[in-house]
C-alpha cells in the first residue's frame, strides 16, 4: 500500500513541476491579398495606350508583394504577371500573428525576357530598410512607370485577413513638344535633369531626399538625359514632335531642355535653351508639359504650370521665329563664301547654273517655303544680286514691314507693281505675283544689269510650284 502512495505522490510532483514551466504557443493566420492594377496608368492617362500597344503584344503587368515583420525582415513574398488590367489575388498562409508592413510594386515587364522590366529592377528586398526600385540602365523608358502601395496589416490567430489595395504611381511624366527642328541642323532634342537617382527606397519610414539613392552626383557642367527625340537627319524631323520623360524622383528637380547636332552627339555635348535651367516641383503621379522650339537662330524652351496646348501656342506666337536664313549681302563675295554661309545656316542646296553673263547658286529653306538665287560673275566671284521668293505663307505685309526696318522705303511704282527700298549700298525691289512674293536685292551703282520686272515675274511663275505654304 505504501508503494502505491509513493507512486501517486511522485506522479503528482511531476505534474506540479511541468505546470510551472513556460510553454510557447505560436498563433498563425492567413492573408488574402488583392491588388488592383489599372489606377497607376489611369493617373498618367495612358491606360488605353498600354492596352493597345503593349498588353496586346510582348508585355505583361508585373505585380510583386513583400511582407515585412515587426523587425523589418522579409517574412513572405510573391509575384504575378498578367495580360489585362483588373485585380490579382494572392494567398499567404500560416503567417505568424502580428503586425506586418506590406509593399506592392507594379510595372510593365517584357514577357520574352523573363518578365523583367526594361528599365527597373527590385533590389534589397530582404529588409524593409533596403528594398528599392533600382534602374537597370541609364535611360528609363516612359512605359516602365512604377506603381507602389504600402500598408500595415494585422494578422490575427486563426483568422483569414483579406486586404484590397491599389498601387499609385510614383515619379512623374514630363511630356514635351519639339517644334521647327525640321528647319535646323539638330538631330536630337532632349530633356535633362541635373542628377539622376540610381534607385528609390520604398520603406514608408524614409522621407524626402532620403528616399533616393545616388551612386554619385554629376559634375557641374554635366546633365543626365531623361527623355529624347532622335532622328537620323533633320529632314526626318516632323514640324512638331512629342516626347516623354519618366522621372522616378519626387521633389525639386533642376532640369533643362537641349538639342544636339551630329557633331555634338559624337562629343556628348548639347546646346541648352537660353534659360539654362528650370526648377520643377515634381509630385508623384503628376504629368508636366514643356516645349522646346527652334526659332531660326536659336532654341527656346519652357515648362508650363498647366497641361495645355493653348499655353504652348500663346508662348510660341510670342517668339521671334524666322525659319529661313538672312540673305547674304556682302557684295563682291565669292561663290564659295556664300555657299558656306548658306550651308552653316541649315539651308538646302538646290543647284548651280551658268547662264548668260552670270553664274548662279540656288538654295531653299528646309520647308521649301523660301527660295534663294545668288548671282555672280561667270568666274564665280563678285556677288552682285540675290533673288528671293516667298510662298504665300509669308504675307506681303510682313515682308514689307521687315524691309522697312532695315531700308529706306522709296515708294510703290504702280505701273510696274514694284515696291522700292534703298540703303547701305543696296537696292531692293519687291513684286507680288501669282501667290509668290519676289524680293530682288541688288548692288547699287553696279555695272551689272539687274533682273527686270519681267524676269522677276517669270521666276515667280517658274518656282511657285516648288514652294510649300
C-alpha positions in Angstrom: 0.0 0.0 0.0 2.8 2.4 0.8 4.4 1.7 -2.6 1.1 2.8 -4.3 1.0 6.1 -2.3 4.6 6.9 -3.1 3.9 6.3 -6.8 0.9 8.6 -6.7 2.8 11.4 -4.9 5.7 11.1 -7.4 3.4 11.5 -10.4 1.7 14.5 -8.7 5.2 16.0 -8.3 5.9 15.6 -11.9 2.6 17.3 -12.9 3.3 20.1 -10.5 6.8 20.6 -11.9 5.5 20.7 -15.5 2.8 23.3 -14.8 5.4 25.7 -13.6 7.4 25.7 -16.9 6.5 28.2 -19.8 5.2 26.6 -22.9 5.5 28.8 -26.1 2.3 28.8 -28.1 2.6 30.4 -31.6 -0.5 31.8 -33.3 -1.0 31.7 -37.0 -3.3 33.4 -39.5 -3.8 33.6 -43.3 -3.9 36.5 -45.7 -5.7 37.0 -48.9 -4.1 40.0 -50.7 -5.8 41.6 -53.8 -4.1 44.2 -56.0 -5.9 46.5 -58.5 -3.6 47.2 -61.4 -5.1 49.9 -63.6 -5.0 53.0 -61.4 -1.3 53.6 -62.0 -1.8 54.1 -65.7 -5.1 56.0 -65.3 -3.2 58.6 -63.2 -0.8 59.1 -66.1 -3.6 59.0 -68.7 -2.0 56.1 -70.7 -4.3 53.1 -69.9 -5.8 52.9 -73.4 -2.4 53.3 -75.0 -1.0 50.4 -72.8 -3.9 48.2 -73.7 -3.4 48.6 -77.4 0.3 49.0 -77.8 1.8 46.9 -75.0 -0.5 44.4 -73.3 -1.7 43.1 -76.7 1.9 42.1 -77.5 5.0 41.0 -75.6 4.3 42.8 -72.4 2.7 41.9 -69.1 1.8 43.8 -65.9 4.1 42.6 -63.2 2.9 42.8 -59.5 5.3 42.0 -56.6 4.2 41.8 -53.0 6.6 41.8 -50.0 5.6 41.3 -46.3 7.9 42.5 -43.6 7.6 41.6 -39.9 7.9 43.9 -36.9 11.7 43.8 -37.1 11.7 44.8 -40.8 12.7 41.4 -42.0 11.2 39.8 -45.1 8.5 37.3 -44.0 6.9 36.3 -47.2 6.8 37.4 -50.9 5.0 36.6 -54.1 4.7 37.8 -57.7 2.2 37.5 -60.5 2.3 38.5 -64.2 -1.0 39.2 -66.0 -2.0 40.4 -69.5 -5.0 42.5 -68.6 -5.9 45.2 -66.1 -8.0 44.1 -63.2 -7.4 42.5 -59.8 -4.7 40.0 -58.9 -5.3 37.8 -55.8 -2.5 36.0 -53.9 -2.8 33.9 -50.7 -0.3 33.9 -47.9 -0.9 31.0 -45.5 0.3 30.2 -42.0 1.7 33.6 -41.1 2.7 34.2 -37.5 0.2 36.5 -35.9 1.3 40.1 -35.6 1.9 43.3 -37.5 3.3 43.4 -41.0 4.3 46.1 -43.4 3.2 45.2 -47.0 4.8 46.7 -50.1 3.4 46.1 -53.5 5.2 47.1 -56.7 3.7 47.3 -60.1 5.3 47.9 -63.5 5.3 46.8 -67.1 7.6 43.8 -67.9 8.7 42.1 -71.1 7.5 38.5 -71.3 10.1 37.3 -73.8 12.9 38.4 -71.5 11.6 36.5 -68.4 9.1 39.1 -67.2 11.7 41.7 -66.5 11.2 45.5 -66.7 13.4 47.1 -69.4 14.2 50.0 -67.1 14.0 48.9 -63.4 14.6 46.0 -61.0 13.7 45.5 -57.4 16.7 45.0 -55.1 17.4 44.9 -51.4 14.1 43.1 -50.7 15.4 41.2 -47.7 14.9 44.2 -45.4 12.3 46.9 -45.3 15.0 49.5 -44.9 16.8 48.4 -48.1 14.1 47.5 -50.6 14.3 49.8 -53.6 13.4 50.3 -57.2 16.8 50.5 -59.0 17.3 51.5 -62.6 18.8 48.9 -64.9 20.2 51.3 -67.4 21.0 55.0 -67.9 17.7 55.8 -69.7 14.3 54.9 -68.2 11.6 54.2 -70.8 8.4 56.1 -70.2 6.3 53.0 -70.4 8.2 51.5 -67.5 6.4 53.8 -65.0 6.2 52.3 -61.5 3.3 52.0 -59.1 3.6 51.3 -55.3 1.3 50.6 -52.4 2.4 50.4 -48.8 0.1 49.5 -45.8 0.2 48.0 -42.4 -1.6 44.6 -41.8 -2.6 42.9 -38.6 -2.6 39.1 -38.8 -4.8 37.5 -36.0 -4.7 34.0 -34.7 -6.8 31.5 -36.7 -8.3 34.1 -39.0 -8.0 34.8 -42.7 -7.4 38.5 -43.2 -8.5 40.0 -46.5 -6.8 43.1 -47.9 -7.6 45.0 -51.1 -5.0 47.6 -52.2 -4.4 49.9 -55.1 -0.9 50.9 -56.1 -0.4 54.6 -57.1 2.1 56.0 -59.5 5.4 57.2 -58.2 7.5 59.6 -60.1 6.1 61.8 -62.9 5.9 62.2 -66.6 7.3 65.3 -68.4 5.7 65.4 -71.8 7.4 67.8 -74.2 6.8 69.2 -77.7 9.7 70.0 -80.1 8.8 72.5 -82.8 10.6 73.6 -86.0 13.6 71.3 -85.7 13.0 70.2 -89.3 14.4 73.6 -90.2 17.6 73.1 -88.2 20.9 71.1 -88.1 19.8 69.5 -84.9 19.1 65.7 -84.9 18.3 65.1 -81.3 16.1 67.1 -78.7 16.3 66.0 -75.1 15.0 66.7 -71.6 17.8 66.7 -69.0 18.0 66.8 -65.2 21.0 67.8 -63.1 21.2 64.4 -61.4 19.6 61.0 -61.9 18.9 58.8 -58.9 20.1 55.2 -59.2 17.2 54.0 -57.1 14.3 54.9 -54.9 13.7 53.3 -51.5 10.2 52.0 -50.8 10.2 52.0 -47.0 7.5 54.3 -45.6 10.0 55.3 -42.9 12.2 57.1 -45.5 11.1 60.7 -46.3 12.2 63.5 -48.6 15.6 63.1 -50.3 16.4 60.1 -48.1 14.1 58.1 -50.4 16.6 58.3 -53.3 19.9 56.5 -53.8 22.7 58.1 -55.8 26.0 56.3 -56.5 27.5 59.7 -57.3 26.5 63.2 -58.3 27.2 64.7 -61.7 29.9 67.3 -62.3 28.8 71.0 -62.5 28.6 71.1 -66.4 27.1 67.6 -66.8 23.5 66.7 -67.2 21.5 63.4 -67.3 19.4 62.8 -70.3 16.0 61.6 -69.2 13.9 61.6 -72.4 14.7 62.3 -76.1 13.6 62.5 -79.7 16.2 61.4 -82.2 16.2 61.4 -86.0 18.9 60.4 -88.4 18.6 63.6 -90.3 16.7 66.9 -89.9 14.8 66.0 -93.0 13.1 63.3 -90.9 12.2 65.6 -88.1 8.5 66.5 -88.1 7.3 70.1 -87.8 6.1 69.1 -84.3 7.3 66.0 -82.4 6.3 64.8 -79.0 8.4 63.0 -76.4 8.0 61.9 -72.8 10.5 61.6 -69.9 9.7 59.5 -66.9 11.2 60.7 -63.6 11.4 58.3 -60.7 12.1 61.0 -58.3 9.8 63.5 -56.5 10.6 67.0 -55.1 12.6 69.9 -56.5 14.2 68.8 -59.8 16.7 71.0 -61.6 16.1 70.4 -65.3 16.7 71.9 -68.8 15.9 71.3 -72.5 18.6 70.9 -75.1 19.4 70.0 -78.7 22.3 68.2 -80.4 23.8 68.3 -83.8 25.6 65.3 -85.3 28.9 66.7 -84.0 27.6 67.3 -80.5 26.2 63.8 -80.4 29.6 62.4 -81.2 31.2 64.6 -78.4 28.4 64.0 -75.8 27.6 67.7 -75.7 24.4 69.7 -76.2 23.1 73.2 -76.7 20.8 74.2 -73.8 17.9 76.6 -74.1 18.9 80.1 -73.2 17.2 79.9 -69.8 19.8 77.3 -68.9 17.6 75.5 -66.4 14.3 75.3 -64.5 13.3 74.2 -61.1 10.4 71.7 -61.5 8.4 70.8 -58.3 7.6 67.2 -59.1 4.8 65.4 -57.4 4.2 61.6 -57.6 1.6 60.6 -60.2 1.6 64.0 -62.0 2.2 64.9 -65.6 4.0 68.0 -66.7 4.2 69.7 -70.1 7.1 71.6 -71.7 8.3 72.7 -75.1 11.5 73.4 -77.0 11.4 75.4 -80.2 13.9 76.3 -82.9 13.4 79.9 -83.9 15.7 80.0 -86.9 18.7 81.4 -85.0 18.5 79.8 -81.5 16.5 77.4 -79.4 13.9 78.4 -76.7 12.4 76.3 -74.0 9.7 76.5 -71.4 7.9 74.4 -68.7 4.2 75.1 -68.1 2.2 75.2 -64.9 -0.8 73.7 -66.7 -1.1 70.9 -69.3 -2.5 73.0 -72.2 -1.7 73.1 -75.9 -3.2 76.6 -75.8 -0.5 77.7 -73.4 2.1 76.4 -75.8 0.5 78.3 -78.7 0.5 81.5 -76.8 4.1 81.1 -75.9 5.0 80.1 -79.5 3.3 83.1 -81.0 5.4 85.4 -78.8 8.7 84.1 -80.1 10.6 85.8 -82.9 10.5 82.9 -85.4 12.1 83.2 -88.8 12.7 79.8 -90.3 15.0 80.9 -93.1 18.4 82.4 -93.3 19.0 86.2 -93.6 20.2 86.9 -97.1 23.9 87.1 -97.6 24.5 90.6 -99.0 28.3 91.2 -98.8 28.6 92.4 -102.4 31.7 91.1 -104.2 31.8 87.9 -102.2 32.8 84.6 -103.9 30.5 81.6 -104.6 32.4 79.6 -102.0 31.8 82.2 -99.3 28.1 82.4 -99.9 27.7 78.6 -100.2 29.5 78.2 -96.9 27.2 80.7 -95.2 24.0 79.1 -96.5 25.2 75.6 -95.6 26.0 76.7 -92.0 22.6 78.4 -91.8 21.0 74.9 -92.4 19.6 75.8 -95.8 19.2 73.2 -98.5 21.3 73.4 -101.7 19.3 73.2 -105.0 21.6 73.8 -107.9 24.4 75.9 -109.5 24.0 77.0 -113.1 25.9 79.1 -115.6 23.6 81.4 -117.6 24.3 84.3 -120.0 26.9 86.6 -118.4 26.3 85.1 -114.9 26.8 82.1 -112.6 24.0 81.3 -110.1 23.7 79.3 -106.8 20.2 78.3 -105.7 19.0 77.3 -102.2 15.8 76.6 -100.3 15.0 76.7 -96.6 14.1 73.4 -95.0 10.4 73.7 -95.6 10.9 74.9 -99.1 8.8 78.0 -98.4 11.6 80.4 -99.2 13.9 80.3 -102.3 17.3 82.0 -102.9 19.1 82.6 -106.1 22.5 84.3 -105.9 24.1 85.9 -108.9 27.9 86.0 -109.5 30.3 86.7 -112.4 30.9 83.7 -114.6 34.2 83.1 -112.8 32.1 82.5 -109.6 33.2 85.7 -107.9 31.7 89.2 -107.3 28.3 88.5 -105.8 26.0 91.3 -107.2 22.4 90.2 -107.0 20.1 88.0 -105.0 16.6 87.0 -105.9 14.4 85.6 -103.1 10.9 84.2 -103.4 8.5 83.6 -100.6 5.5 81.3 -100.6 2.1 82.7 -99.6 2.6 81.6 -96.0 4.6 84.8 -95.7 2.3 87.8 -96.3 3.4 90.7 -98.4 2.6 93.0 -95.5 5.0 91.1 -93.2 7.8 91.1 -95.8 7.4 94.9 -96.5 7.3 95.6 -92.7 10.6 93.7 -92.2 12.3 95.6 -95.1 11.1 98.9 -93.7 13.0 98.2 -90.5 16.3 97.8 -92.5 16.0 100.1 -95.5 14.5 103.4 -96.6 11.2 103.0 -98.4 11.2 104.8 -101.8 7.6 104.1 -102.6 5.4 102.0 -104.9 5.7 102.0 -108.7 2.1 101.3 -109.6 2.9 100.8 -113.3 5.4 98.1 -112.6 3.8 96.8 -109.4 7.1 97.2 -107.6 7.9 98.4 -104.1 11.3 100.0 -103.8 13.8 100.3 -101.0 17.4 101.5 -100.7 20.1 101.6 -98.1 23.7 100.7 -97.3 24.7 100.4 -101.0 21.8 98.0 -101.6 18.6 98.4 -103.6 15.6 96.3 -103.1 12.6 95.6 -105.4 9.5 93.7 -104.2 6.9 92.2 -106.5 3.8 90.2 -105.5 2.8 87.8 -108.3 0.9 84.5 -108.6 0.8 84.0 -104.8 4.5 84.4 -104.6 6.4 87.5 -103.3 9.7 88.0 -105.2 12.3 90.2 -103.5 15.3 91.3 -105.5 18.4 92.6 -103.7 21.0 94.3 -106.0 24.2 96.2 -105.6 23.7 100.0 -106.2 25.9 101.6 -108.8 26.9 98.2 -110.1 27.6 98.0 -113.9 25.8 94.7 -113.9 22.3 94.9 -115.5 19.8 93.9 -112.8 17.0 91.5 -113.4 14.0 93.4 -114.7 10.3 93.1 -113.6 9.6 90.7 -116.5 12.3 88.4 -115.3 11.0 88.6 -111.7 7.6 87.6 -112.8 9.0 84.7 -114.9 10.8 83.4 -111.9 7.8 83.7 -109.7 5.8 81.7 -112.2 8.5 79.1 -112.5 9.1 78.5 -108.8 5.6 78.8 -107.4 5.1 75.1 -107.8 8.3 74.3 -105.9 7.4 76.4 -102.8 5.4 75.0 -99.9 2.9 77.0 -98.0 
